[in-house]
Amino acid sequence: MTAPTITEPQLALVRNAADAALAVLPTSRALTVGAPVAASGGMLTTGQAITARFSGAATGEVVVVVGQDLADALKESPLGELDLTAAVRPALEAASRVFGPTVLDPGQLMEPAVALSAIAAKDNAVAVPLLDTGEVRAVLALALSPWPSDGAPAGMATRSSSGAAPMRGGLDMLHDVEMEVSAELGRTRMSVRELLSLSPGAIVELDRAAGSPADLLVNGRLVARGEVVVIDENFGIRITEIVAPGSERE
């Protein structure tokens, strides 16, 4: 792998971006930041890649490739299959914000070789291997248009590349992944004709008796039941029952 042609101050920004991403990236191993190199499609061919464009103080594209262990852990979570893009998004945001306030698009899941090849086709695309005892386990790749000038502030690294975090596996690596939590009072079925006839003041009867517990769902999967309470003028749920995995339909 050849070195990228951007300047050393710009490479320092890339290293900071890799440190920032690694600080919030779910991993099963204690990874370290390797030396930046020119991006190429063959850096890591297993696992999954998420690519996203960003704009604001800087404009460009960022790619994070994670190992198959994280993809499998998300797919086989006790809470049901979780969204890999949502799990990796904090790392994408952390990397882009090293260059200043930015807005990140929703991101796209891709095969690693395809995502890395696409960003490698851009001018001065840089990739940083994330290593486990010298072996590439994940990759961060960046392409900016244009790259910041040499006088641009280098941001702040949030995790030293030499710091060793404890190895995590299975559900442990998902502890910091954010998920959507919602409460459901009940459901019903209606015909299209009935839906079109709704107007302000209409009452829709649900399939649950008054006073029955509400369902607490995580990413659409039932995990608990509880009673509705009011907390500082906001609704809340007081948990009365934890639903064991596999018993949601009982």
C-alpha positions as CSV (number, residue, x, y, z in Angstrom):
1,M,0.0,0.0,0.0
2,T,1.3,3.4,-0.9
3,A,1.2,6.5,1.2
4,P,-1.4,9.2,0.3
5,T,-0.2,12.4,-1.3
6,I,-1.9,14.8,1.2
7,T,0.3,16.8,3.6
8,E,1.4,15.7,7.0
9,P,-0.9,18.2,8.9
10,Q,-3.8,16.7,6.9
11,L,-2.7,13.2,7.8
12,A,-2.7,14.3,11.4
13,L,-6.4,15.2,10.9
14,V,-7.0,11.7,9.5
15,R,-5.4,10.1,12.5
16,N,-7.5,12.2,14.8
17,A,-10.6,11.1,12.8
18,A,-9.6,7.5,13.2
19,D,-9.1,7.9,17.0
20,A,-12.5,9.6,17.3
21,A,-14.3,6.9,15.3
22,L,-12.6,4.0,17.2
23,A,-13.6,5.5,20.5
24,V,-17.3,4.9,19.7
25,L,-17.0,1.9,17.3
26,P,-18.4,-1.4,18.7
27,T,-15.6,-3.9,18.5
28,S,-14.9,-7.3,20.0
29,R,-11.2,-6.6,20.2
30,A,-8.9,-3.9,21.5
31,L,-8.0,-2.2,18.2
32,T,-5.2,0.3,17.5
33,V,-4.9,2.9,14.7
34,G,-2.4,2.1,12.0
35,A,-0.6,4.4,9.6
36,P,-2.8,6.1,7.0
37,V,-2.4,4.8,3.5
38,A,-3.9,5.4,0.1
39,A,-7.4,3.8,0.0
40,S,-7.8,0.6,-2.0
41,G,-10.6,-2.0,-2.5
42,G,-8.5,-4.9,-1.1
43,M,-7.8,-3.6,2.4
44,L,-10.5,-5.7,4.0
45,T,-12.8,-7.9,2.0
46,T,-14.8,-9.5,4.9
47,G,-17.4,-8.0,7.1
48,Q,-19.7,-5.1,6.2
49,A,-19.1,-1.4,5.1
50,I,-21.2,1.7,5.8
51,T,-20.5,4.7,3.6
52,A,-22.0,8.2,4.1
53,R,-21.4,11.7,2.7
54,F,-21.1,14.7,4.9
55,S,-21.2,18.5,4.4
56,G,-20.8,21.6,6.5
57,A,-17.4,22.9,7.7
58,A,-16.0,20.2,5.4
59,T,-17.4,18.2,2.5
60,G,-16.6,14.7,1.8
61,E,-17.3,11.0,2.2
62,V,-16.5,8.6,5.0
63,V,-16.5,4.8,5.0
64,V,-16.2,2.4,8.0
65,V,-15.7,-1.3,7.4
66,V,-16.3,-3.5,10.4
67,G,-15.6,-7.2,10.9
68,Q,-18.1,-10.0,10.5
69,D,-18.1,-10.6,14.2
70,L,-20.0,-7.3,14.8
71,A,-22.3,-7.9,11.9
72,D,-23.2,-11.3,13.3
73,A,-23.6,-10.0,16.9
74,L,-26.1,-7.4,15.7
75,K,-28.0,-10.0,13.6
76,E,-28.2,-12.5,16.4
77,S,-29.0,-10.1,19.3
78,P,-31.5,-11.3,21.9
79,L,-33.5,-8.1,21.0
80,G,-33.8,-9.2,17.4
81,E,-31.8,-8.2,14.4
82,L,-30.4,-4.7,14.9
83,D,-29.5,-2.1,12.3
84,L,-25.8,-2.2,11.5
85,T,-25.9,1.3,10.0
86,A,-27.4,2.7,13.2
87,A,-24.7,0.9,15.3
88,V,-21.8,2.3,13.2
89,R,-23.3,5.8,12.6
90,P,-21.7,7.3,15.8
91,A,-18.3,6.4,14.5
92,L,-19.1,8.0,11.1
93,E,-20.3,11.2,12.8
94,A,-17.2,11.3,15.1
95,A,-14.8,11.0,12.2
96,S,-16.5,13.7,10.1
97,R,-16.8,16.1,13.0
98,V,-13.0,16.2,13.5
99,F,-13.0,18.5,10.5
100,G,-15.6,20.8,12.0
101,P,-19.4,20.9,12.4
102,T,-20.9,18.7,9.7
103,V,-24.1,17.0,8.8
104,L,-24.0,13.4,7.8
105,D,-26.4,11.7,5.4
106,P,-28.3,8.5,6.4
107,G,-25.5,6.2,5.2
108,Q,-25.6,3.1,3.0
109,L,-24.7,-0.5,3.7
110,M,-22.3,-1.9,1.1
111,E,-19.9,-4.8,0.5
112,P,-16.4,-3.8,1.8
113,A,-14.6,-4.2,-1.5
114,V,-17.2,-2.1,-3.3
115,A,-17.3,0.7,-0.7
116,L,-13.5,0.9,-0.5
117,S,-13.0,0.8,-4.3
118,A,-15.6,3.6,-4.7
119,I,-13.9,5.9,-2.3
120,A,-10.4,4.9,-3.6
121,A,-11.5,6.3,-7.0
122,K,-11.7,9.8,-5.4
123,D,-8.7,12.2,-5.3
124,N,-6.4,11.7,-2.4
125,A,-8.7,9.2,-0.6
126,V,-7.0,8.1,2.6
127,A,-7.7,4.9,4.6
128,V,-6.6,4.0,8.2
129,P,-6.4,0.4,9.1
130,L,-7.6,-0.5,12.6
131,L,-5.4,-3.3,13.8
132,D,-5.4,-6.2,16.2
133,T,-1.8,-7.3,16.8
134,G,-0.9,-6.2,13.3
135,E,-3.9,-7.7,11.5
136,V,-6.5,-5.4,9.8
137,R,-9.8,-5.9,11.6
138,A,-11.6,-2.7,10.5
139,V,-11.0,0.3,8.2
140,L,-11.8,4.0,8.2
141,A,-11.5,5.7,4.8
142,L,-12.0,9.4,4.1
143,A,-12.1,11.6,1.0
144,L,-12.6,15.3,1.3
145,S,-13.2,17.9,-1.4
146,P,-11.2,19.9,-0.8
147,W,-8.9,18.8,2.0
148,P,-8.5,21.4,4.8
149,S,-5.5,23.8,4.5
150,D,-2.4,23.0,6.5
151,G,-3.4,25.8,9.0
152,A,-6.7,24.1,9.9
153,P,-7.1,23.0,13.5
154,A,-6.4,19.4,14.0
155,G,-9.3,18.7,16.3
156,M,-9.1,16.5,19.4
157,A,-8.4,12.8,19.5
158,T,-10.8,11.1,21.9
159,R,-8.9,7.8,22.3
160,S,-5.2,7.1,22.1
161,S,-4.2,4.6,19.5
162,S,-2.0,2.9,22.0
163,G,-4.7,2.6,24.6
164,A,-5.9,-1.0,25.1
165,A,-9.5,-1.6,25.8
166,P,-10.7,-4.9,27.2
167,M,-11.8,-7.5,24.6
168,R,-15.5,-7.7,24.2
169,G,-17.6,-10.4,22.5
170,G,-21.2,-11.2,21.8
171,L,-23.7,-8.9,23.4
172,D,-21.0,-6.9,25.3
173,M,-19.9,-5.1,22.1
174,L,-23.4,-3.9,21.6
175,H,-23.8,-2.1,25.0
176,D,-23.2,1.4,23.6
177,V,-25.4,0.9,20.5
178,E,-28.4,3.2,20.5
179,M,-31.9,1.7,19.6
180,E,-35.3,3.1,19.2
181,V,-37.6,2.5,22.2
182,S,-41.4,3.1,21.8
183,A,-44.5,2.4,23.8
184,E,-47.7,1.0,22.4
185,L,-51.2,1.3,23.9
186,G,-52.8,-1.1,21.5
187,R,-53.6,-1.9,17.9
188,T,-56.5,-2.3,15.5
189,R,-57.2,-3.1,11.9
190,M,-59.1,-0.8,9.5
191,S,-60.1,-0.9,5.9
192,V,-58.9,1.8,3.5
193,R,-62.4,3.2,3.4
194,E,-62.4,3.6,7.2
195,L,-59.0,5.2,7.2
196,L,-60.0,7.7,4.5
197,S,-63.1,8.6,6.5
198,L,-61.1,9.6,9.6
199,S,-61.4,13.3,10.7
200,P,-60.5,15.4,13.7
201,G,-62.6,14.1,16.7
202,A,-63.0,10.6,15.4
203,I,-62.4,7.8,17.9
204,V,-60.4,4.7,17.0
205,E,-61.0,1.7,19.3
206,L,-58.0,-0.3,20.1
207,D,-57.7,-4.1,20.9
208,R,-56.8,-3.5,24.6
209,A,-59.1,-2.8,27.6
210,A,-58.8,0.4,29.5
211,G,-56.2,0.0,32.3
212,S,-54.3,-2.8,30.5
213,P,-50.5,-2.5,30.5
214,A,-48.8,-0.8,27.6
215,D,-46.1,-2.6,25.6
216,L,-42.5,-1.4,25.5
217,L,-40.8,-2.1,22.2
218,V,-37.2,-1.9,21.2
219,N,-36.7,-1.7,17.5
220,G,-40.2,-3.0,17.1
221,R,-39.7,-6.0,19.3
222,L,-41.6,-6.5,22.6
223,V,-39.3,-6.5,25.6
224,A,-41.5,-5.4,28.5
225,R,-44.9,-4.2,29.7
226,G,-45.9,-1.5,32.1
227,E,-48.3,1.1,33.3
228,V,-48.5,4.6,31.8
229,V,-47.4,7.4,34.2
230,V,-46.8,11.1,33.9
231,I,-43.3,12.5,34.7
232,D,-43.0,16.3,34.6
233,E,-45.8,16.7,32.1
234,N,-44.3,13.9,29.9
235,F,-45.7,10.4,29.6
236,G,-43.6,7.5,30.9
237,I,-43.8,3.7,31.5
238,R,-43.4,2.1,34.9
239,I,-42.1,-1.4,34.1
240,T,-44.3,-4.2,35.6
241,E,-43.1,-7.2,33.5
242,I,-40.0,-8.1,31.5
243,V,-40.9,-10.3,28.5
244,A,-38.5,-13.2,28.0
245,P,-37.1,-13.6,24.4
246,G,-39.4,-16.0,22.4
247,S,-42.5,-15.4,24.5
248,E,-43.6,-12.1,22.9
249,R,-46.8,-13.6,21.4
250,E,-48.0,-15.2,24.6
